[in-house]
C-alpha cells in the first residue's frame, strides 16, 4: 500500500532541501559523575620502552636513507630491478 503525502509536505522545485545530517539532534550534557564508566587502556612501562626503541630505530633508518639519497647512493641497479619487477607484477596481475 502506498503512503499518501499531503501536498503541503511535497517540496517545491528549486526549494532548498534540509539535510538531517547537517543539524543532528543535540544530546544534553551529562556530568562526569553520572556517566557510566568507559573503557580504559594503560600501557606498561615495557610497552612504552618498546615504543621509544621502535621510534628511535625508525628515525635512525630514515636518517640513513636520507644520507644515501643526499650522497646519490640510494638508488642502485638492484633496487631498480626490484621496483620494475614489482610494477610489472602489479600491472600484469602475476
N, CA, C and O of each residue as an XYZ file, in Angstrom:
376
protein
N       0.831     -1.153      0.000
C       0.000      0.000      0.000
C       0.889      1.233      0.000
O       1.894      1.275      0.709
N       0.529      2.228     -0.784
C       1.321      3.447     -0.892
C       0.931      4.430      0.183
O      -0.212      4.480      0.640
N       1.929      5.218      0.574
C       1.693      6.248      1.579
C       1.154      7.495      0.879
O       1.648      7.887     -0.178
N       0.158      8.099      1.468
C      -0.420      9.312      0.917
C       0.306     10.498      1.544
O       0.438     10.582      2.765
N       0.771     11.403      0.705
C       1.511     12.563      1.175
C       0.695     13.806      0.892
O       0.210     14.004     -0.222
N       0.548     14.637      1.900
C      -0.194     15.882      1.717
C       0.590     16.792      0.790
O       1.820     16.804      0.817
N      -0.121     17.556     -0.031
C       0.519     18.439     -0.991
C       1.414     19.456     -0.313
O       2.410     19.882     -0.897
N       1.086     19.853      0.902
C       1.895     20.859      1.588
C       3.245     20.314      2.024
O       4.156     21.093      2.302
N       3.400     18.977      2.091
C       4.674     18.417      2.523
C       5.591     18.082      1.352
O       6.728     17.663      1.566
N       5.119     18.256      0.125
C       5.950     17.982     -1.043
C       6.806     19.218     -1.309
O       6.271     20.320     -1.427
N       8.124     19.053     -1.406
C       8.971     20.214     -1.622
C       8.731     20.839     -2.990
O       8.440     20.147     -3.965
N       8.856     22.138     -3.039
C       8.692     22.884     -4.279
C       9.982     22.777     -5.066
O      11.069     22.840     -4.492
N       9.873     22.616     -6.376
C      11.054     22.502     -7.220
C      11.935     23.738     -7.022
O      11.459     24.872     -7.074
N      13.220     23.495     -6.797
C      14.176     24.573     -6.599
C      14.296     25.040     -5.161
O      15.189     25.822     -4.837
N      13.404     24.569     -4.292
C      13.480     24.972     -2.886
C      14.613     24.192     -2.221
O      14.834     23.028     -2.552
N      15.329     24.814     -1.293
C      16.421     24.099     -0.629
C      15.868     22.938      0.200
O      14.810     23.038      0.821
N      16.609     21.851      0.189
C      16.228     20.666      0.945
C      17.148     20.587      2.152
O      18.368     20.684      2.021
N      16.562     20.411      3.317
C      17.399     20.325      4.512
C      17.999     18.930      4.602
O      17.359     17.937      4.255
N      19.212     18.876      5.063
C      19.910     17.617      5.253
C      19.890     17.309      6.738
O      20.442     18.077      7.526
N      19.269     16.204      7.145
C      19.186     15.912      8.580
C      20.550     15.694      9.219
O      20.683     15.816     10.436
N      21.565     15.376      8.423
C      22.898     15.173      8.989
C      23.591     16.494      9.308
O      24.540     16.521     10.092
N      23.126     17.587      8.707
C      23.760     18.875      8.963
C      23.485     19.354     10.381
O      24.349     19.972     11.003
N      22.329     19.085     10.882
C      21.944     19.527     12.220
C      21.465     18.334     13.036
O      20.267     18.178     13.273
N      22.409     17.489     13.468
C      21.982     16.323     14.241
C      21.414     16.763     15.581
O      21.789     17.812     16.103
N      20.517     15.968     16.135
C      19.941     16.336     17.430
C      21.039     16.368     18.491
O      21.913     15.502     18.522
N      20.983     17.356     19.341
C      21.985     17.512     20.395
C      21.537     16.765     21.641
O      20.389     16.872     22.071
N      22.467     16.008     22.211
C      22.172     15.330     23.464
C      22.539     16.260     24.614
O      23.521     16.998     24.529
N      21.774     16.229     25.664
C      22.125     17.088     26.800
C      23.434     16.611     27.424
O      23.720     15.414     27.455
N      24.217     17.554     27.915
C      25.486     17.219     28.556
C      25.207     16.477     29.857
O      24.334     16.863     30.634
N      25.961     15.412     30.079
C      25.803     14.613     31.296
C      27.043     14.845     32.147
O      28.158     14.665     31.657
N      26.882     15.234     33.394
C      28.042     15.435     34.270
C      28.871     14.158     34.375
O      28.328     13.054     34.330
N      30.169     14.309     34.514
C      31.091     13.170     34.528
C      30.733     12.140     35.590
O      30.858     10.937     35.361
N      30.291     12.610     36.747
C      29.982     11.659     37.825
C      28.737     10.822     37.534
O      28.515      9.804     38.188
N      27.927     11.234     36.566
C      26.717     10.485     36.213
C      26.932      9.580     35.001
O      26.070      8.761     34.683
N      28.061      9.718     34.329
C      28.317      8.887     33.146
C      28.743      7.492     33.565
O      29.399      7.318     34.592
N      28.368      6.498     32.767
C      28.842      5.143     33.084
C      30.349      5.072     32.836
O      30.877      5.805     32.000
N      31.035      4.196     33.555
C      32.488      4.093     33.351
C      32.772      3.625     31.919
O      32.094      2.742     31.395
N      33.774      4.227     31.307
C      34.137      3.874     29.936
C      35.320      2.922     29.922
O      35.908      2.616     30.959
N      35.653      2.467     28.738
C      36.810      1.596     28.586
C      38.083      2.408     28.780
O      38.133      3.594     28.454
N      39.089      1.772     29.304
C      40.371      2.417     29.521
C      41.473      1.438     29.224
O      41.327      0.237     29.453
N      42.563      1.935     28.720
C      43.733      1.092     28.491
C      44.958      1.830     28.981
O      45.121      3.024     28.730
N      45.805      1.123     29.671
C      47.055      1.702     30.143
C      48.193      0.827     29.646
O      48.143     -0.399     29.749
N      49.217      1.471     29.108
C      50.375      0.732     28.621
C      51.380      0.556     29.748
O      51.559      1.441     30.586
N      52.019     -0.578     29.754
C      53.026     -0.830     30.775
C      54.289     -0.041     30.455
O      54.437      0.503     29.361
N      55.185      0.012     31.412
C      56.465      0.691     31.199
C      57.242     -0.020     30.095
O      57.934      0.626     29.309
N      57.130     -1.336     30.033
C      57.836     -2.095     28.991
C      57.301     -1.729     27.607
O      58.066     -1.620     26.649
N      55.994     -1.541     27.508
C      55.410     -1.149     26.219
C      55.885      0.234     25.817
O      56.166      0.475     24.643
N      55.979      1.138     26.769
C      56.469      2.487     26.473
C      57.928      2.448     26.040
O      58.323      3.171     25.125
N      58.732      1.610     26.689
C      60.140      1.461     26.301
C      60.253      0.863     24.898
O      61.080      1.294     24.095
N      59.420     -0.125     24.615
C      59.421     -0.736     23.286
C      59.081      0.307     22.220
O      59.739      0.375     21.183
N      58.063      1.110     22.476
C      57.649      2.137     21.520
C      58.765      3.156     21.304
O      59.020      3.571     20.174
N      59.427      3.557     22.385
C      60.528      4.525     22.270
C      61.677      3.924     21.451
O      62.259      4.607     20.608
N      62.005      2.650     21.694
C      63.077      1.993     20.942
C      62.694      1.858     19.471
O      63.524      2.051     18.584
N      61.440      1.528     19.226
C      60.961      1.392     17.845
C      61.025      2.736     17.131
O      61.465      2.812     15.984
N      60.586      3.794     17.806
C      60.642      5.131     17.217
C      62.081      5.523     16.901
O      62.350      6.109     15.852
N      63.009      5.202     17.809
C      64.420      5.523     17.585
C      64.973      4.739     16.399
O      65.751      5.275     15.610
N      64.576      3.474     16.268
C      65.045      2.656     15.150
C      64.514      3.188     13.819
O      65.240      3.224     12.826
N      63.263      3.596     13.805
C      62.677      4.157     12.585
C      63.375      5.461     12.228
O      63.667      5.705     11.057
N      63.645      6.295     13.216
C      64.330      7.561     12.964
C      65.733      7.316     12.422
O      66.173      8.009     11.505
N      66.434      6.340     12.979
C      67.779      6.024     12.504
C      67.743      5.522     11.063
O      68.591      5.890     10.250
N      66.762      4.683     10.752
C      66.627      4.157      9.377
C      66.332      5.294      8.402
O      66.896      5.342      7.309
N      65.450      6.206      8.797
C      65.123      7.345      7.935
C      66.339      8.242      7.731
O      66.563      8.736      6.627
N      67.123      8.456      8.782
C      68.337      9.265      8.651
C      69.327      8.614      7.689
O      69.959      9.296      6.881
N      69.457      7.286      7.781
C      70.366      6.573      6.880
C      69.902      6.693      5.428
O      70.719      6.906      4.532
N      68.610      6.559      5.193
C      68.068      6.675      3.837
C      68.262      8.094      3.309
O      68.645      8.281      2.154
N      67.999      9.083      4.145
C      68.206     10.487      3.713
C      69.661     10.734      3.343
O      69.941     11.425      2.363
N      70.596     10.176      4.121
C      72.022     10.340      3.829
C      72.379      9.668      2.500
O      73.148     10.218      1.711
N      71.820      8.475      2.253
C      72.091      7.781      0.983
C      71.532      8.562     -0.196
O      72.169      8.638     -1.246
N      70.351      9.140     -0.035
C      69.758      9.943     -1.113
C      70.638     11.166     -1.372
O      70.903     11.513     -2.523
N      71.090     11.819     -0.295
C      71.946     13.003     -0.449
C      73.268     12.654     -1.131
O      73.791     13.444     -1.916
N      73.810     11.464     -0.829
C      75.071     11.027     -1.435
C      74.890     10.518     -2.857
O      75.862     10.371     -3.598
N      73.647     10.249     -3.237
C      73.396      9.674     -4.560
C      73.629      8.178     -4.623
O      73.792      7.618     -5.706
N      73.647      7.522     -3.461
C      73.901      6.078     -3.427
C      72.667      5.262     -3.081
O      72.764      4.044     -2.927
N      71.510      5.898     -2.953
C      70.312      5.165     -2.541
C      69.765      4.294     -3.661
O      69.452      3.124     -3.442
N      69.647      4.854     -4.856
C      69.109      4.078     -5.979
C      70.225      3.263     -6.618
O      71.134      3.803     -7.247
N      70.133      1.973     -6.442
C      71.110      1.062     -7.035
C      70.417      0.265     -8.133
O      69.188      0.188     -8.153
N      71.180     -0.327     -9.044
C      70.547     -1.166    -10.074
C      69.710     -2.295     -9.482
O      68.674     -2.655    -10.041
N      70.144     -2.852     -8.368
C      69.390     -3.934     -7.735
C      68.029     -3.435     -7.242
O      67.014     -4.106     -7.426
N      68.016     -2.270     -6.623
C      66.749     -1.715     -6.133
C      65.826     -1.369     -7.290
O      64.619     -1.596     -7.215
N      66.383     -0.828     -8.346
C      65.561     -0.501     -9.509
C      64.982     -1.765    -10.141
O      63.846     -1.760    -10.614
N      65.770     -2.857    -10.151
C      65.251     -4.125    -10.671
C      64.055     -4.608     -9.852
O      63.072     -5.089    -10.416
N      64.133     -4.483     -8.538
C      63.031     -4.896     -7.673
C      61.797     -4.049     -7.968
O      60.685     -4.572     -8.045
N      61.990     -2.745     -8.134
C      60.868     -1.859     -8.430
C      60.218     -2.241     -9.746
O      58.993     -2.310     -9.836
N      61.023     -2.490    -10.766
C      60.481     -2.853    -12.079
C      59.732     -4.179    -12.001
O      58.655     -4.317    -12.579
N      60.295     -5.154    -11.290
C      59.632     -6.456    -11.151
C      58.288     -6.322    -10.434
O      57.297     -6.922    -10.851
N      58.257     -5.542     -9.364
C      57.002     -5.368     -8.613
C      55.969     -4.605     -9.431
O      54.783     -4.934     -9.400
N      56.411     -3.598    -10.157
C      55.489     -2.840    -11.001
C      54.941     -3.733    -12.101
O      53.745     -3.688    -12.388
N      55.777     -4.530    -12.713
C      55.318     -5.438    -13.768
C      54.310     -6.433    -13.211
O      53.280     -6.690    -13.834
N      54.599     -6.992    -12.043
C      53.678     -7.941    -11.418
C      52.341     -7.279    -11.101
O      51.289     -7.895    -11.273
N      52.374     -6.033    -10.641
C      51.144     -5.313    -10.328
C      50.324     -5.061    -11.588
O      49.102     -5.212    -11.587
N      50.998     -4.681    -12.647
C      50.295     -4.353    -13.886
C      49.746     -5.578    -14.611
O      48.703     -5.507    -15.262
N      50.450     -6.697    -14.495
C      50.023     -7.904    -15.209
C      49.230     -8.851    -14.322
O      48.647     -9.814    -14.819
N      49.196     -8.595    -13.012
C      48.448     -9.464    -12.106
C      49.120    -10.801    -11.870
O      48.457    -11.789    -11.557
N      50.434    -10.834    -12.019
C      51.156    -12.096    -11.784
C      51.933    -12.062    -10.509
O      52.595    -13.040    -10.163
